[in-house]
């Protein structure tokens, strides 16, 4: 009887972590198990959105989940939070790789999810030549750090560049979530020694999405609903998003705007922006996500100018799979721009400063849905977990 192949997945974010990277990693691990692999996961206790460990002992069939960081306390500063995460998780992984280094345990493959990036340096120390090391890049931190030009940011950026470059080089293969991200990594760090591939984020909606009325109390009888749902940070331009929502609902009383999120930025927006047609709610349960998407007149994907080359929105596949309308502000020529130009129910804009932006969005929200074309369905099929599993 042949030995079952083993995979080690390394990322702080895993089930039941609600942040999108946690969901991505969870579905990836499930897919590997379905391929007949034994999967070990090194991760943190859930920390999002409060950045405070919520101790979890939840398990999953076929997956050995090893959690750490239950006593870690994160500072309020986003920059320091990331530094604390990078450092403690690095030493946590060091501890659990000791059996590998002393050849008491073997993995056929090890998968690093970047960021965090510091932990990727450990890939240089994996002793077995027949262990394949793959890095999946969710965000290129060099791009995100460069979105502000303050002196502290410039200093941090230099450190990030050095670590990120070496972590990428330590892998046998790199998988990027978009072609733009792949090209950006090559531009920032030169020709990488690793082979690379592009695998878009995949659809994570359950296959059975029957009609539900769990969100009746939230959506009520509103005729039109403009919705943002997801994490809020610098790359989502949260203040610009809230100001755009206010412009829209002030001009169009029949439209109600919704922000589903949690965390410090969400709380700040909630305290600063108030309007009877602007509603703030925490994340919905994952079982309610299909209903949330189906009841949204338009789902919004906001991006801070100049950051689109460093990341790709993981929420897009689920929006497309629900056949919903999507509005985005992104950089001209970005991967998101090119993909949504192929989708019938999309509106793509390129500047937050456009005086006509609110009017365009109002018209789009109230516009009757056009029929989906074969090209739309073909686009939706590109967001599949199968391709990622094949690349691994």
C-alpha positions in Angstrom: 0.0 0.0 0.0 1.5 3.4 -1.0 2.2 6.0 1.6 -0.2 8.9 1.8 1.5 12.1 0.7 1.8 14.8 3.3 1.5 18.6 3.0 2.3 21.3 5.5 0.4 24.6 5.0 1.9 27.6 6.8 -0.2 30.7 7.4 -1.5 32.5 10.5 -5.0 32.6 9.0 -7.1 29.4 9.0 -10.5 28.1 10.0 -12.5 29.5 11.7 -10.8 32.8 10.8 -13.4 35.0 9.0 -10.9 37.1 7.0 -10.7 36.1 3.3 -7.2 34.6 3.5 -8.5 32.3 6.2 -11.3 31.1 4.0 -9.0 30.7 1.1 -6.5 28.6 3.1 -9.4 26.5 4.5 -10.8 25.6 1.1 -7.3 24.9 -0.2 -6.6 22.5 2.7 -10.0 20.7 2.1 -9.1 20.4 -1.6 -5.7 18.8 -0.8 -7.5 16.3 1.6 -9.9 15.4 -1.2 -6.9 14.6 -3.3 -5.9 12.0 -0.7 -3.3 14.0 1.1 -2.6 14.3 4.8 -2.5 18.0 5.7 -0.9 19.7 8.7 -1.5 23.4 9.2 0.6 25.8 11.3 -1.6 28.8 12.1 -2.7 31.3 14.7 -5.8 31.3 16.8 -8.3 33.5 15.0 -7.4 37.2 15.4 -9.6 39.1 12.9 -11.2 41.6 13.1 -10.3 42.7 16.7 -6.6 41.7 16.5 -7.1 39.8 19.7 -6.7 36.0 19.8 -10.0 34.1 20.1 -9.0 30.7 21.3 -10.3 27.9 19.1 -10.1 24.2 19.3 -12.1 23.5 16.2 -11.0 20.6 14.1 -11.5 19.4 10.5 -11.5 15.9 9.2 -8.2 14.9 7.6 -6.4 18.1 8.8 -4.1 18.4 11.7 -4.4 22.0 12.9 -1.6 23.3 15.1 -2.4 26.7 16.5 -0.3 29.3 18.3 -0.3 32.9 19.5 -3.1 32.6 22.1 -1.2 35.0 24.5 0.0 37.5 21.9 -1.2 41.0 22.4 -1.2 43.2 19.3 -0.6 47.0 19.4 -3.1 49.5 17.9 -0.8 50.7 15.2 -1.3 48.6 11.9 2.4 48.8 11.2 3.4 47.5 14.6 0.6 44.8 14.5 2.1 43.4 11.3 5.6 43.4 12.8 4.4 41.5 15.9 2.6 39.0 13.7 5.7 38.5 11.5 8.0 37.9 14.5 6.0 35.6 16.7 4.8 33.5 13.8 8.3 33.1 12.6 9.5 31.6 15.9 6.3 29.5 16.2 7.1 27.9 12.8 10.8 27.5 13.8 9.7 25.4 16.8 7.4 23.2 14.8 9.9 22.6 12.0 12.4 21.1 14.4 11.3 17.5 13.6 11.8 18.3 9.9 15.3 19.7 10.4 16.3 16.7 12.5 14.8 14.4 9.8 12.2 12.9 12.2 9.4 14.0 10.0 9.0 14.4 6.2 6.7 16.4 4.1 6.3 15.9 0.4 5.2 19.5 0.0 5.3 22.7 2.1 3.1 25.6 1.2 3.8 29.2 2.5 1.0 31.7 2.1 2.6 35.2 1.7 2.3 37.5 3.7 3.6 37.2 6.3 7.0 37.0 4.5 9.6 36.6 7.2 8.6 33.0 7.8 9.4 32.2 4.1 13.2 32.6 4.9 12.9 29.2 6.7 12.4 27.5 3.4 16.2 27.8 2.8 16.7 25.5 5.8 14.4 22.6 4.7 16.8 19.7 4.5 15.0 17.2 2.3 15.7 17.6 -1.4 12.5 15.8 -2.3 10.3 18.3 -0.4 8.6 20.7 -2.9 8.2 24.2 -1.5 5.5 26.5 -2.9 4.7 30.1 -2.1 1.3 31.5 -2.8 1.4 35.3 -2.9 -1.8 37.1 -1.7 -0.3 40.6 -1.3 3.0 42.0 -2.5 3.9 44.1 0.5 6.4 46.2 -1.3 3.6 47.7 -3.3 1.3 48.2 -0.3 4.0 49.8 1.7 4.8 52.2 -1.2 1.3 53.5 -1.3 2.4 56.2 1.2 5.6 58.1 0.9 6.2 59.0 4.5 9.8 58.5 5.9 8.8 55.6 8.2 7.0 53.9 5.3 10.1 54.3 3.2 12.3 52.7 5.8 9.8 49.8 6.3 9.6 49.4 2.6 13.3 48.8 2.3 13.1 46.1 5.0 10.0 44.5 3.3 11.7 44.5 -0.1 14.7 42.6 1.3 12.7 40.0 3.2 10.1 39.6 0.4 12.7 39.0 -2.3 14.6 36.4 -0.3 11.4 34.6 0.7 10.2 34.4 -2.9 13.7 33.0 -3.9 13.5 30.3 -1.3 10.5 28.7 -3.0 10.7 26.1 -5.7 7.5 27.6 -7.2 5.5 30.8 -6.7 1.8 31.1 -7.4 0.4 34.6 -7.8 -3.3 35.6 -7.7 -3.0 37.7 -10.9 -0.8 38.3 -13.9 -0.2 41.9 -12.7 1.1 40.6 -9.4 3.5 38.3 -11.1 4.8 41.1 -13.3 5.1 43.4 -10.4 7.2 40.9 -8.4 9.5 40.6 -11.4 9.8 44.3 -11.7 10.5 44.9 -8.0 12.9 41.9 -7.5 14.2 41.1 -10.9 14.1 37.6 -12.4 13.2 35.2 -9.6 14.8 31.8 -9.5 11.5 30.1 -8.9 9.1 28.9 -11.6 5.8 30.8 -11.3 2.2 30.4 -12.2 -1.0 32.5 -12.0 -4.1 31.1 -10.3 -7.0 33.5 -9.6 -8.8 33.3 -6.3 -11.5 30.6 -6.4 -15.3 30.5 -5.7 -16.0 29.6 -2.2 -19.8 29.8 -2.2 -21.7 26.5 -1.3 -23.1 24.8 -4.4 -26.6 24.9 -3.0 -27.7 28.5 -2.7 -31.5 28.3 -2.0 -33.5 31.4 -1.4 -33.2 32.6 2.2 -34.8 35.3 4.3 -32.3 35.5 7.2 -31.4 39.1 6.3 -34.9 40.5 6.1 -34.3 42.6 9.2 -31.3 44.2 7.5 -32.5 44.8 4.0 -36.1 45.3 4.8 -38.2 46.6 1.9 -35.4 48.8 0.5 -35.7 49.1 -3.3 -32.0 49.4 -4.0 -29.0 48.3 -1.9 -25.4 49.4 -2.5 -23.1 47.1 -0.6 -19.5 46.8 0.5 -18.7 43.6 2.5 -15.2 42.7 3.6 -12.1 43.8 5.5 -11.4 47.5 5.7 -7.8 48.8 5.5 -5.7 51.2 3.6 -6.0 49.5 0.3 -9.8 49.7 0.4 -9.7 53.6 0.7 -12.3 53.4 3.5 -13.0 57.2 3.9 -13.3 57.7 0.2 -15.7 54.7 0.1 -17.9 56.2 2.9 -17.9 59.6 1.3 -18.9 58.2 -2.1 -21.8 56.3 -0.4 -22.9 59.5 1.2 -22.9 61.3 -2.1 -25.0 58.6 -3.7 -27.7 58.3 -1.0 -27.9 62.1 -0.7 -28.7 62.4 -4.4 -30.9 59.2 -4.5 -33.2 58.7 -1.5 -34.4 55.4 -2.9 -30.9 53.9 -2.5 -29.6 52.6 0.8 -25.9 51.9 1.3 -24.5 49.1 3.5 -21.0 48.4 4.9 -20.5 44.9 6.4 -17.2 44.7 8.2 -15.6 44.8 11.7 -12.5 46.1 13.4 -10.9 49.5 14.2 -11.4 51.1 10.8 -15.0 50.0 10.6 -15.6 51.5 14.0 -14.0 54.8 13.0 -16.2 55.0 9.9 -19.3 54.2 12.0 -18.5 57.1 14.3 -17.6 59.6 11.6 -20.3 59.0 9.0 -24.0 59.1 9.9 -27.0 59.1 7.6 -30.4 57.4 7.8 -29.7 55.6 4.5 -26.1 54.5 5.5 -26.1 51.2 7.5 -23.2 49.6 9.3 -23.3 45.9 10.2 -20.8 43.2 11.3 -19.9 40.4 9.0 -22.7 38.0 8.2 -22.3 34.3 8.9 -20.9 32.4 6.0 -24.2 30.6 5.6 -25.8 34.0 4.9 -23.2 35.1 2.3 -25.2 33.8 -0.8 -28.3 35.7 0.4 -26.2 38.9 1.0 -24.9 38.7 -2.5 -28.3 38.0 -4.1 -29.9 40.9 -2.2 -27.3 43.4 -3.1 -28.3 45.6 -6.1 -24.5 46.3 -6.5 -21.5 45.0 -4.7 -18.6 47.4 -4.5 -14.9 46.6 -4.8 -12.9 49.7 -3.8 -9.2 50.1 -4.3 -6.7 52.8 -3.1 -5.1 54.4 -6.2 -1.7 52.8 -7.0 -2.3 49.5 -5.1 -3.9 47.2 -7.6 -0.6 45.6 -8.8 0.0 44.4 -5.2 -3.2 42.4 -4.6 -6.3 40.9 -6.2 -9.8 41.0 -4.6 -10.7 37.5 -3.4 -14.3 38.5 -3.1 -14.7 38.9 -6.9 -15.3 35.2 -7.7 -18.2 34.9 -5.3 -19.8 38.1 -6.7 -19.5 36.8 -10.2 -20.8 33.3 -9.2 -23.9 34.9 -7.8 -24.4 36.7 -11.1 -24.4 40.1 -9.3 -23.6 43.5 -10.5 -20.2 44.8 -9.4 -18.8 48.4 -9.3 -15.1 49.0 -8.8 -12.6 51.8 -8.7 -9.3 50.5 -9.7 -6.2 51.5 -11.6 -6.6 51.7 -15.4 -5.2 48.6 -17.1 -5.1 46.6 -13.8 -6.0 42.9 -13.9 -9.3 43.7 -12.2 -10.0 46.3 -14.9 -9.3 43.8 -17.8 -11.4 41.0 -16.3 -14.4 43.1 -15.5 -14.4 44.6 -19.0 -15.4 41.0 -20.0 -18.4 41.0 -17.6 -21.8 42.3 -18.7 -22.9 43.5 -15.2 -19.8 45.6 -14.3 -19.0 49.3 -14.0 -15.3 50.1 -13.8 -14.1 53.6 -12.9 -10.5 54.9 -12.4 -10.6 57.9 -10.1 -12.1 58.8 -6.7 -11.9 62.4 -7.7 -14.3 62.1 -10.7 -17.1 64.7 -10.2 -19.5 62.4 -12.1 -18.7 59.3 -10.0 -21.8 59.4 -7.8 -24.1 60.0 -10.8 -22.6 57.1 -12.7 -23.0 54.8 -9.7 -26.6 55.9 -9.2 -27.4 55.1 -12.8 -25.7 51.8 -12.6 -27.6 50.8 -9.4 -31.0 51.6 -10.9 -30.2 50.1 -14.3 -32.0 46.9 -15.2 -29.8 43.9 -15.2 -28.7 42.9 -18.7 -28.7 39.2 -19.7 -25.6 37.2 -19.0 -23.7 36.1 -22.1 -21.6 33.0 -22.7 -18.6 35.1 -22.2 -19.8 35.9 -18.7 -20.1 32.2 -17.8 -16.7 31.5 -19.3 -15.2 34.2 -17.1 -16.8 32.8 -14.0 -15.3 29.3 -14.8 -11.8 30.7 -14.6 -12.1 31.1 -10.8 -11.7 27.5 -9.9 -9.9 25.7 -7.1 -9.1 22.9 -9.5 -6.4 24.9 -11.4 -4.6 25.7 -8.1 -4.6 22.1 -7.0 -3.2 21.1 -10.4 -0.4 23.6 -10.0 0.4 22.3 -6.6 
